[in-house]
Amino acid sequence: MNALDYQRQIYLGGFTGKPPIVPADWHLLEQQARDRMTPEAASYIIGGAGLQDTIRQNRSDFGRWQLVPRMLRNVEAASTQTELLGMTLPSPLLLAPIGVLEMVRPDGDLLVGKAAAETGVPYIFSNQASVPMETVAGAMGDSPRLFQLYWSKSRDLVASLLQRAERAGCRAIVLTLDTTSLGWRTPDLTAAYLPFLWGKGIAQYTSDPVFGRLLDEFLQQPPSARPPISLALLRNLRHTVSRYPGRSFVGKLRSGRPLGAVQLFTSIYTNQTTTWDDLAFLRQHTRLPILLKGILAPDDARRAVDVGMDGVIVSNHGGRQVDGSISAIAALPGVVDAVNKQIPVLMDSGIRGGADVFKVIALGATAVCLGRPYVYGLTLAGQAGVREVIHQLMADFEVTMRLCGCRSIAELRDGDWLVNSGR
């Protein structure tokens, strides 16, 4: 249904005693989700780096751009349909990769994949997922999906993940550049909680044959120094062992593989030595388009074009990596100018409403990636909650287009719809 029919459905539902399963107000959505999450999950999903300034700037800088609606235009047949990397999409919206969704739902990745398939919105599988990509792809049928890659210290593992993404029907690789190490994430550090140590968010690794071989080799090495035994350590080890694939808890414990997998993962999952020259390795090991995620500087965007990348994603990781970073919306115009329409430009970090999507596309982006809000929907109502968050954002964007007198994505990209207030 179009946005106006969906809007009427919501109002009629309220009239018959059936309010929306998740609030349309994203402030309420976040607050209700926070209240439902464990403190550790809230810190990891909602929190950011340092003083949280980048998170705040991602939102406040949207206010610098204001819409200029045009009147008396026939918008009855307005359409949000668009093209991206050979895909015809119902709207310029993708779901950004977010790891460790089991912190809010045990099978969170699977539920998000199913909701994405219901709506036709592409889902970027997280490298730090809690469900293997093959399982989620199997539940999505032919619906579009992409795969986010973190560049590991093991090139064999990188190649294996690329091959698996191809076999799983992914339409592109999204290489995340801004996480060569974890940012100084003060909420997580205050809680002294990193979910990977509990065996969470590493399913892409424990399901990978190359990682399995690396684990065999790792377990042959002399054991490293062990922390002193405590009740908390034993309790947490139980969680780590239970997350590892296999049915026999005792067998997994005796094998040493669950704890070994966590130790191996934490030692190899990021790589601070990666440079532009390494991108040739990706080209050698996948036929899929490659998008670089984390681009903020125009010269980086130009270099992405020069080395033959297929797209860039303007992103500061939702404020989770560098505190005080330029906001994504502030960086977008410079990146768009730098690539000069040679490759698609996407953006994440701070997207919350339909007007945000309108502004990003009007500034020259091809599409946006939605992050935390769909996790809030997942927290509150599972698959149905994710679906409703997607529908609400798509409808909000369509209504905004119509009320501004805009009839298509092409018209939005080519028109003069914004003024910069400078505030």
NUVO-578524 format. One record per residue: residue in three letters; y, z, x of N, C-alpha, C in turn. Coordinates in steps of 0.02 Angstrom, whole numbers. Each point is the difference from the previous one (the first is absolute). Layout:
N
ALA|Y|Z|X|Y|Z|X|Y|Z|X
...
***
This chain:
423
MET|-60|0|42|60|0|-42|62|0|44
ASN|56|-26|-27|61|2|38|32|69|-3
ALA|54|8|37|30|66|7|25|28|-66
LEU|28|-42|-41|28|25|-63|-55|23|-47
ASP|-57|-35|-1|-57|22|-41|-27|66|27
TYR|-3|6|65|-25|62|31|47|58|-16
GLN|64|-13|3|49|51|-17|-8|23|-73
ARG|-8|-48|-45|-11|17|-71|-64|40|-9
GLN|-52|-18|37|-63|36|-4|8|73|18
ILE|41|13|52|11|70|20|36|38|-56
TYR|51|-30|-29|37|35|-53|-44|11|-62
LEU|-39|-50|-18|-45|8|-57|-53|52|13
GLY|-23|3|63|-48|52|18|29|69|-10
GLY|63|9|20|32|65|-10|8|16|-73
PHE|14|-50|-41|8|10|-72|-65|23|-32
THR|-57|-22|28|-65|19|-27|-32|58|38
GLY|40|32|43|-25|59|35|-37|-14|64
LYS|10|-59|30|-34|-18|63|52|-19|53
PRO|27|50|35|49|-15|52|-34|-33|60
PRO|38|-29|45|-30|-31|60|-41|50|39
ILE|-53|-25|32|-44|45|38|32|23|65
VAL|51|-37|23|40|22|57|73|-13|-17
PRO|46|43|22|70|-8|-18|30|-62|32
ALA|46|-33|-36|34|-58|27|54|21|50
ASP|26|60|-6|49|27|47|-35|18|65
TRP|17|-34|55|-37|11|62|12|70|29
HIS|57|31|-15|11|68|22|-51|47|-32
LEU|-9|-8|-66|-51|41|-35|-70|-18|25
LEU|-11|-64|11|-66|-22|25|-16|35|65
GLU|47|1|46|-12|32|65|-10|76|-8
GLN|41|31|-42|-5|72|-8|-66|20|-31
GLN|-20|-36|-53|-64|16|-32|-58|-11|47
ALA|4|-53|40|-54|-13|48|-1|54|54
ARG|58|19|24|3|53|50|-32|65|-26
ASP|15|15|-63|-28|61|-29|-75|-3|-5
ARG|-27|-60|-7|-73|-8|-7|-36|-2|68
MET|36|-18|53|-30|-6|66|-10|67|34
THR|-47|3|47|-3|57|44|61|-1|45
PRO|20|57|29|57|0|46|-10|-48|58
GLU|-62|-5|25|-13|-45|56|9|-73|-20
ALA|-24|-17|-59|7|-69|-24|73|-17|-11
ALA|38|46|-29|71|-12|-12|37|-10|65
SER|-15|40|51|32|-8|65|-15|-68|30
TYR|-63|-20|-4|-20|-63|32|27|-61|-37
ILE|-3|1|-66|19|-59|-39|75|-5|-12
ILE|32|55|-15|70|-1|-18|46|11|60
GLY|-25|37|49|42|18|57|13|-57|48
GLY|47|13|46|18|-49|50|12|32|67
ALA|34|-37|44|11|23|68|63|42|5
GLY|-1|47|48|59|38|19|34|35|-57
LEU|65|-13|-8|41|32|-52|-4|-38|-66
GLN|-42|-50|-4|-9|-41|-61|61|-44|-14
ASP|43|-11|50|60|-40|-12|-17|-73|-17
THR|-51|-27|32|-16|-70|-14|-24|-9|-71
ILE|-39|48|-26|-21|-4|-70|61|-2|-46
ARG|47|45|12|60|2|-42|41|-64|7
GLN|6|-26|62|40|-60|11|-32|-61|-33
ASN|-67|-2|-1|-34|-56|-34|22|-6|-73
ARG|13|56|-32|22|-2|-69|76|-9|-6
SER|38|39|39|72|-1|-10|31|-68|17
ASP|-30|-36|47|29|-64|19|-9|-54|-53
PHE|-45|10|-47|-3|-47|-56|65|1|-40
GLY|33|58|0|62|7|-37|57|-40|28
ARG|-6|-25|62|53|-41|29|4|-69|-34
TRP|-55|-19|-31|-3|-66|-32|2|9|-76
GLN|45|-36|-33|6|6|-73|-7|-68|-32
LEU|-30|0|-59|-16|-61|-36|62|-26|-37
VAL|2|-66|-7|53|-33|-39|-33|-41|-55
PRO|-12|31|-59|-32|-37|-55|43|-58|-25
ARG|-33|-54|-22|34|-57|-30|-20|-4|-73
MET|49|-18|-42|-10|2|-73|-13|-70|-28
LEU|-24|0|-62|-9|-60|-41|-44|-53|35
ARG|-55|25|26|-50|-45|29|-65|8|-40
ASN|-32|-55|-13|-63|2|-37|-55|24|46
VAL|-23|62|-10|-51|29|44|-66|12|-38
GLU|-8|-31|-58|-60|11|-40|-63|-17|40
ALA|2|-53|40|-59|-22|37|1|23|72
ALA|35|54|15|4|25|68|-70|16|27
SER|-11|-14|64|-65|11|31|9|33|68
THR|-44|47|15|0|34|65|-54|-29|47
GLN|-33|-52|-20|-54|-30|40|28|-26|66
THR|-41|7|54|23|-22|65|-59|-21|43
GLU|14|-29|58|-51|-23|47|6|38|65
LEU|-57|17|29|-2|34|65|-65|-18|36
LEU|6|-29|58|-58|-16|42|-54|-38|-38
GLY|22|-46|-43|-47|-39|-38|-25|34|-63
MET|23|61|-14|-20|36|-61|54|-6|-53
THR|-21|-13|-61|46|2|-57|-4|69|-31
LEU|56|37|1|0|70|-20|41|10|-64
PRO|-18|49|-42|38|12|-61|70|26|12
SER|10|31|58|66|25|19|1|7|76
PRO|59|8|29|4|8|73|-16|71|22
LEU|-59|23|-17|-20|69|12|-70|4|30
LEU|-7|40|53|-64|16|29|-5|76|5
LEU|-61|25|8|-10|71|12|-7|11|75
ALA|44|41|28|0|14|71|-62|40|19
PRO|-21|-5|63|-58|40|23|20|73|7
ILE|-38|44|-31|10|72|7|-68|31|13
GLY|-5|38|54|-64|28|21|-17|65|-33
VAL|-62|20|7|-27|65|-20|13|15|-73
LEU|-12|-50|-43|11|11|-71|-48|51|-30
GLU|-54|16|35|-46|51|-25|33|68|-3
MET|59|7|29|36|63|-5|22|14|-71
VAL|6|-54|-41|19|10|-70|-56|-19|-49
ARG|-44|-47|20|-58|-19|-40|-57|-19|47
PRO|-61|25|-10|-55|-14|47|-12|-74|11
ASP|7|-40|-51|-12|-72|5|65|-38|-9
GLY|55|27|27|66|-27|-13|9|-73|18
ASP|-25|-22|58|7|-69|20|-32|-47|-51
LEU|-58|20|-25|-36|-41|-49|39|-5|-65
LEU|29|56|-22|38|-1|-63|63|-42|7
VAL|33|4|58|59|-41|11|-18|-74|0
GLY|-56|-17|33|-22|-69|1|-13|-27|-70
LYS|-32|40|-42|-15|-22|-68|64|-8|-40
ALA|48|46|8|64|-6|-36|38|-62|23
ALA|-1|-14|65|33|-60|26|-32|-62|-30
ALA|-66|0|-5|-34|-58|-29|18|-10|-73
GLU|8|55|-36|20|-4|-71|68|-32|-9
THR|44|11|48|70|-23|-7|14|-64|38
GLY|-46|-22|43|10|-59|40|45|11|60
VAL|14|63|16|44|16|57|-43|7|63
PRO|17|-33|55|-39|6|62|1|72|27
TYR|-57|21|26|-7|66|29|-13|-7|75
ILE|41|32|40|-10|-1|72|-44|59|18
PHE|-63|-14|17|-47|54|18|26|37|62
SER|-3|66|-3|21|40|57|-55|3|53
ASN|22|-3|63|-47|11|55|-26|71|0
GLN|38|46|-31|-20|70|-3|-27|18|-69
ALA|-38|-45|-28|-27|11|-68|-57|50|0
SER|-14|24|-60|-55|47|-11|-61|-35|-30
VAL|7|-64|-15|-55|-41|-27|0|-65|41
PRO|-58|-23|23|-2|-61|41|28|-60|-38
MET|31|-45|37|32|-58|-31|-48|-42|-41
GLU|-63|-5|21|-48|-40|-36|-13|27|-70
THR|-1|66|-6|-12|31|-65|58|-14|-48
VAL|61|7|25|59|-12|-42|4|-74|-18
ALA|-12|-43|48|2|-72|-13|-51|-19|-54
GLY|-59|30|3|-52|-15|-50|21|19|-70
ALA|42|52|-6|23|22|-66|59|-41|-25
MET|31|-40|44|60|-37|-19|-15|-72|-20
GLY|-61|-23|10|-15|-69|-18|41|-48|43
ASP|31|-49|-33|40|-50|36|73|19|7
SER|18|60|-21|70|21|3|24|3|73
PRO|63|-16|12|24|-5|69|4|67|35
ARG|-18|0|64|5|59|42|14|-21|72
LEU|32|45|37|15|-9|70|-27|60|37
PHE|0|-3|66|-25|57|40|51|20|51
GLN|16|65|0|44|28|50|-41|18|62
LEU|26|-18|58|-34|14|63|42|45|44
TYR|-31|54|25|28|38|56|-35|-24|63
TRP|40|-12|52|-28|-27|62|-33|56|40
SER|-66|0|1|-39|52|34|0|-12|75
LYS|-20|51|37|-11|-8|72|-60|-44|15
SER|-43|-11|-49|-59|-43|9|13|-68|-30
ARG|3|-50|42|9|-68|-26|-60|-24|-40
ASP|-59|23|20|-60|-17|-38|5|26|-72
LEU|27|60|-8|8|28|-66|53|-39|-40
VAL|54|-19|33|51|-41|-33|-31|-65|-26
ALA|-39|-33|42|-31|-63|-20|-48|11|-57
SER|-38|54|1|-47|15|-54|35|11|-66
LEU|55|37|1|38|12|-62|28|-65|-28
LEU|24|-44|44|25|-65|-22|-55|-41|-33
GLN|-58|-1|30|-56|-38|-28|-22|28|-68
ARG|-1|65|-5|-18|32|-63|52|-17|-55
ALA|63|0|19|53|-17|-49|-9|-71|-25
GLU|-17|-45|43|-12|-69|-22|-58|-3|-48
ARG|-55|33|18|-60|-2|-44|14|34|-66
ALA|45|49|-1|17|36|-62|49|-37|-44
GLY|18|-61|21|44|-41|-42|73|17|6
CYS|21|34|53|71|15|8|38|-64|15
ARG|61|-4|-25|40|-61|5|47|0|60
ALA|8|57|33|44|5|58|-13|65|36
ILE|22|3|63|-2|61|40|71|27|6
VAL|8|64|-13|66|33|7|-5|48|59
LEU|28|-20|56|-3|40|61|58|50|0
THR|-17|64|-3|51|52|1|20|14|72
LEU|65|-8|15|24|5|69|31|68|17
ASP|21|38|-51|42|58|13|-38|65|8
THR|-66|-4|8|-39|62|5|-43|-3|62
THR|32|-9|57|-36|5|64|-20|72|14
SER|32|46|-35|-21|70|-3|28|28|-65
LEU|-25|57|-21|27|31|-60|72|23|12
GLY|43|-9|-50|67|26|4|0|76|-2
TRP|58|30|14|7|73|-2|10|20|-73
ARG|-57|5|-35|0|11|-72|1|75|-14
THR|60|25|-10|9|72|-4|-38|34|-57
PRO|-6|-29|-60|-40|34|-51|-73|8|21
ASP|-29|-52|30|-70|5|22|-7|49|58
LEU|49|0|46|-4|46|56|9|72|-22
THR|43|10|-50|9|68|-26|-64|26|-31
ALA|-35|-45|-35|-65|19|-30|-56|-2|51
ALA|13|-28|60|-51|-8|53|-61|-35|-29
TYR|13|-54|-36|-54|-35|-35|2|-75|14
LEU|-55|-26|27|-9|-71|10|-66|-19|-34
PRO|2|-39|-54|-61|-11|-40|-57|-32|38
PHE|16|-39|52|-53|-34|37|-49|50|32
LEU|25|59|19|-44|50|31|-51|26|-49
TRP|13|-8|-64|-48|20|-52|-46|-59|-18
GLY|4|-54|38|-41|-58|-14|26|-43|-57
LYS|63|12|-20|29|-38|-55|38|-61|27
GLY|-1|-54|-39|40|-59|17|-28|-41|58
ILE|-63|7|17|-28|-38|56|-60|-42|-22
ALA|-4|-18|-64|-58|-37|-25|-4|-70|29
GLN|58|-32|16|-4|-66|31|-34|3|68
TYR|3|58|32|-29|9|66|-75|19|-5
THR|-15|50|-40|-69|22|-4|-46|-52|-33
SER|30|-50|-32|-40|-54|-29|-2|-62|46
ASP|31|5|58|4|-58|45|-54|1|53
PRO|-35|-56|10|-54|-2|50|24|10|71
VAL|58|-25|17|26|9|68|18|73|11
PHE|32|31|-50|16|71|6|-65|40|8
GLY|-52|-19|-37|-65|34|6|-27|-5|71
ARG|6|-58|31|-22|-8|69|42|42|48
LEU|66|-1|-11|44|41|42|-16|74|-8
LEU|-20|20|-60|-17|70|-13|-65|18|37
ASP|-48|-46|0|-62|12|39|17|14|73
GLU|44|-41|28|19|8|70|39|65|10
PHE|43|16|-48|40|61|6|-44|62|0
LEU|-51|-1|-41|-44|59|-5|-44|9|61
GLN|-5|-50|42|-37|6|62|40|35|55
GLN|64|6|-10|43|32|50|-7|75|-4
PRO|15|36|54|-1|73|-2|48|26|-53
PRO|-19|50|-39|45|25|-53|64|29|30
SER|54|-12|-36|64|28|22|2|74|-17
ALA|51|34|25|8|71|-14|5|12|-75
ARG|-36|49|-23|-1|14|-71|45|59|-17
PRO|33|-1|-58|42|57|-20|-44|60|-16
PRO|29|60|3|-38|60|-17|-24|-1|-72
ILE|-60|24|-12|-28|2|-68|38|49|-43
SER|16|-22|-61|32|43|-50|-24|-21|-68
LEU|12|43|-50|-19|-18|-68|37|-62|-24
ALA|64|-5|17|39|-58|-20|-29|-63|32
LEU|-19|3|64|-28|-58|33|-65|-21|-33
LEU|-43|48|-15|-64|-17|-32|11|-30|-70
ARG|47|28|-36|14|-26|-67|26|-72|4
ASN|45|-12|46|28|-67|6|-50|-50|28
LEU|-44|22|44|-53|-44|25|-46|-22|-57
ARG|-10|44|-48|-42|-18|-58|31|-59|-37
HIS|66|1|-8|34|-56|-33|-7|-64|41
THR|8|6|66|-4|-58|44|-69|-32|-5
VAL|-52|42|3|-69|-26|-3|-13|-32|-67
SER|23|31|-54|-14|-26|-67|32|-68|-12
ARG|55|-16|35|34|-63|-9|-35|-58|36
TYR|-43|15|48|-32|-52|39|-56|-33|-42
PRO|-9|-67|6|-52|-33|-40|-70|28|13
GLY|-39|5|-53|-68|27|5|-11|55|-50
ARG|-62|13|-17|-16|50|-52|-18|68|28
SER|-32|2|56|-25|64|26|55|35|40
PHE|25|55|-27|51|38|35|-26|26|66
VAL|-60|28|-1|-29|28|61|-11|-54|52
GLY|-26|-58|-23|-12|-55|46|64|-24|32
LYS|53|-6|-40|64|-22|27|28|51|50
LEU|-8|64|-18|26|53|44|-36|-1|67
ARG|-67|-7|-2|-39|0|62|16|-61|44
SER|15|-56|-32|13|-61|38|65|4|40
GLY|45|41|-22|65|5|33|47|-58|-16
ARG|-22|-46|-43|39|-60|-14|64|14|-40
PRO|-1|44|-50|62|10|-38|58|25|44
LEU|-13|52|39|53|26|43|16|-50|55
GLY|-52|-34|26|11|-50|51|43|-57|-26
ALA|-11|-20|-62|39|-55|-29|74|19|-5
VAL|14|62|-19|69|24|-5|32|0|70
GLN|-37|25|49|27|3|68|12|-70|28
LEU|-47|-45|-12|8|-68|24|59|-34|-35
PHE|3|8|-66|54|-31|-37|68|23|25
THR|10|65|8|65|25|21|19|-22|70
SER|-50|-20|40|14|-21|68|14|-75|7
ILE|-18|-41|-51|6|-72|9|39|-36|-56
TYR|19|34|-54|24|-38|-58|70|-28|9
THR|40|25|47|64|-31|16|0|-22|73
ASN|48|-44|16|3|-28|67|73|-11|19
GLN|24|39|48|70|-4|19|14|-55|51
THR|-51|-36|22|10|-52|50|7|-70|-30
THR|-5|-6|-66|2|-65|-33|69|-32|7
THR|0|-66|16|63|-37|7|-5|-65|-39
TRP|55|-38|1|1|-65|-34|-54|-46|27
ASP|-16|6|63|-51|-44|29|-69|10|-32
ASP|-12|60|-27|-65|15|-29|-11|-35|-66
LEU|53|-25|-31|-8|-32|-65|-44|-62|3
ALA|-3|-30|59|-44|-59|8|-73|19|-12
PHE|-18|62|14|-68|23|-12|-17|-3|-74
LEU|48|18|-43|-12|-4|-72|-12|-72|-21
ARG|41|-45|26|-7|-70|-18|-68|-27|20
GLN|-27|25|54|-65|-23|24|-58|26|-43
HIS|13|55|-38|-55|33|-35|7|0|-76
THR|50|-35|-27|3|-7|-72|35|-65|-19
ARG|-22|-28|-55|32|-60|-28|52|19|-52
LEU|5|64|-16|44|23|-53|73|1|24
PRO|47|-8|-48|71|11|18|11|71|25
ILE|47|8|46|15|65|29|72|18|-16
LEU|10|59|-29|67|27|-14|11|61|44
LEU|60|5|29|17|57|41|39|51|-41
LYS|-26|60|-5|30|52|-42|35|52|45
GLY|63|14|-17|38|48|39|60|-32|34
ILE|15|-62|-17|56|-36|30|66|24|-30
LEU|47|20|43|66|22|-21|56|-36|37
ALA|-14|-23|61|51|-32|41|-3|-76|-7
PRO|57|-33|-8|0|-73|-5|-34|-36|58
ASP|9|26|62|-30|-34|57|-76|5|-2
ASP|-27|55|-27|-73|5|-10|-23|-51|-52
ALA|40|-9|-52|-17|-49|-52|-1|-71|28
ARG|51|-15|41|1|-67|31|-60|-10|46
ARG|-19|52|36|-57|-7|45|-64|-9|-39
ALA|-6|32|-58|-58|-10|-43|-8|-73|-19
VAL|56|-33|-15|-1|-71|-15|-20|-40|61
ASP|28|18|57|-12|-38|62|-73|3|21
VAL|-34|57|-12|-70|5|21|-49|-21|-55
GLY|27|-28|-54|-44|-31|-50|-28|46|-53
MET|33|57|-13|-23|44|-53|16|-32|-68
ASP|-36|22|-51|5|-31|-66|45|38|-48
GLY|26|57|21|45|39|-42|16|66|33
VAL|52|33|-26|18|67|24|12|44|-60
ILE|-11|65|11|14|50|-51|52|48|29
VAL|59|-1|-30|53|46|20|-19|69|-26
SER|-9|47|47|-27|66|-20|15|51|54
ASN|14|62|-20|1|55|47|-54|51|-17
HIS|-54|-24|-28|-59|41|-17|18|54|-51
GLY|46|-17|-45|19|48|-51|33|62|28
GLY|30|-5|60|32|58|31|-47|47|34
ARG|-62|-22|12|-50|46|27|-6|-4|77
GLN|36|-46|32|-10|-8|71|61|20|42
VAL|58|-30|-13|60|13|41|54|30|-44
ASP|17|63|10|54|30|-38|66|-26|26
GLY|45|-18|-46|64|-28|20|-1|-75|8
SER|-56|-32|-18|-6|-73|4|46|-34|-50
ILE|18|-61|14|34|-42|-49|-45|-7|-62
SER|30|-1|-59|-40|-7|-61|-26|-72|-4
ALA|-52|-9|-39|-29|-67|-8|50|-47|-34
ILE|34|24|-52|45|-44|-37|61|-19|43
ALA|20|44|46|56|-16|45|-22|-51|53
ALA|-63|3|20|-25|-46|51|-16|-69|-29
LEU|-12|-3|-65|-25|-62|-31|45|-61|11
PRO|65|2|-14|40|-61|7|-2|-30|70
GLY|1|42|52|-3|-26|68|-66|-34|15
VAL|-54|29|-25|-66|-30|10|-5|-67|-37
VAL|24|-1|-62|-2|-62|-39|39|-56|36
ASP|59|17|26|39|-50|36|-37|-23|63
ALA|-33|46|33|-33|-16|64|-58|-48|-10
VAL|-39|8|-53|-58|-44|-10|20|-66|-32
ASN|59|-2|-32|28|-63|-26|-49|-38|-44
LYS|-35|35|-44|-46|-29|-49|-61|-34|32
GLN|-13|14|63|-58|-31|32|-65|35|-17
ILE|3|64|-15|-59|38|-20|21|49|-55
PRO|-48|24|-41|18|48|-52|22|67|31
VAL|47|32|-35|23|67|18|-16|45|-59
LEU|-39|53|12|-14|50|-51|35|64|20
MET|4|48|-46|31|64|16|-35|57|-36
ASP|-8|56|35|-20|62|-33|47|56|24
SER|-13|60|-23|39|60|18|60|9|-47
GLY|-11|41|-52|54|17|-46|-2|-34|-67
ILE|-47|-45|-12|-3|-35|-64|-21|49|-55
ARG|41|6|-52|-16|47|-54|10|-31|-69
GLY|45|-47|-9|14|-27|-66|10|-75|1
GLY|6|-28|-60|8|-72|-7|63|-26|32
ALA|55|39|-3|62|-22|32|-9|-4|76
ASP|-41|44|28|-15|-3|72|-33|-67|17
VAL|-49|-19|-40|-35|-63|12|50|-58|-5
PHE|42|2|-52|50|-52|-10|45|-7|62
LYS|23|56|26|45|-2|58|-35|-28|61
VAL|-62|20|11|-37|-23|59|-11|-76|-2
ILE|-19|-25|-58|-11|-72|-6|66|-38|4
ALA|53|27|-29|66|-32|3|26|-2|72
LEU|-22|47|42|21|0|70|-43|-46|43
GLY|-47|-35|-31|-37|-51|36|-72|14|14
ALA|-26|57|-21|-71|15|11|-43|-40|-47
THR|-62|-11|20|-48|-35|-42|-35|47|-49
ALA|-12|61|22|-36|48|-42|13|71|26
VAL|-20|49|-40|5|70|19|-69|32|-1
CYS|-7|54|37|-62|39|1|16|70|-26
LEU|-36|20|-51|9|66|-31|-47|50|32
GLY|27|59|17|-40|50|34|-13|62|-41
ARG|36|54|15|-15|66|-28|-7|1|-76
PRO|43|-35|-39|-6|7|-73|-69|-15|-28
TYR|-36|-49|27|-66|-13|-28|-49|55|17
VAL|13|35|56|-43|58|16|15|57|-48
TYR|62|6|-23|16|50|-50|-37|-15|-66
GLY|-1|-64|-19|-38|-19|-59|-74|15|8
LEU|-27|-14|59|-70|15|15|-13|74|-6
THR|45|41|24|-8|72|-2|-3|25|-72
LEU|43|-26|-42|6|25|-69|-53|-27|-47
ALA|-19|-63|9|-43|-31|-51|-49|-51|28
GLY|-16|4|64|-51|-44|28|18|-74|-4
GLN|-50|-40|-14|10|-73|-5|52|-18|-52
ALA|-3|32|-58|48|-15|-53|71|18|22
GLY|7|53|39|66|20|24|29|-51|48
VAL|-42|-26|44|24|-53|46|21|-61|-40
ARG|-42|-19|-48|14|-59|-41|67|7|-36
GLU|13|60|-27|62|10|-37|61|0|45
VAL|-6|28|60|56|-3|47|17|-72|18
ILE|-52|-40|11|10|-71|15|34|-35|-59
HIS|-27|11|-60|29|-32|-60|73|21|-10
GLN|14|64|11|68|24|-10|49|-33|48
LEU|-20|-5|64|45|-31|48|9|-74|-14
MET|-55|-35|-16|5|-71|-16|45|-12|-61
ALA|-8|43|-51|40|-7|-60|73|16|13
ASP|13|52|38|68|19|18|35|-57|37
PHE|-36|-31|46|28|-57|37|15|-59|-47
GLU|-47|-14|-45|11|-57|-46|59|13|-46
VAL|5|61|-26|56|17|-44|66|-6|38
THR|1|24|63|60|-5|41|20|-73|10
MET|-50|-43|14|14|-72|8|32|-28|-63
ARG|-30|14|-57|25|-28|-63|71|24|-15
LEU|12|66|10|66|27|-15|53|-24|48
CYS|-21|-22|60|48|-28|47|10|-74|-10
GLY|-37|-30|-47|7|-71|-13|-40|-44|47
CYS|-49|29|31|-40|-36|50|-67|-20|-31
ARG|-20|-63|10|-58|-26|-36|-62|-12|43
SER|7|3|67|-58|-14|43|12|31|68
ILE|-54|5|39|6|26|68|42|-48|43
ALA|-10|-65|-10|40|-49|38|74|9|-14
GLU|17|10|-63|70|10|-19|27|65|30
LEU|-42|51|3|20|64|29|14|-7|74
ARG|-43|-37|35|9|-8|72|62|-43|16
ASP|15|-48|-42|53|-47|16|68|19|-28
GLY|2|50|-44|62|18|-34|41|51|38
ASP|57|17|-29|46|50|28|1|59|-47
TRP|-47|45|8|-11|53|-49|23|69|23
LEU|21|6|63|14|66|27|70|3|30
VAL|28|61|0|59|15|41|-17|61|42
ASN|28|2|60|-10|57|45|58|47|-8
SER|-14|59|-27|53|48|-13|24|34|64
GLY|-41|-4|53|18|30|63|-6|75|3
ARG|-24|30|-53|-3|74|0|-66|25|30
***
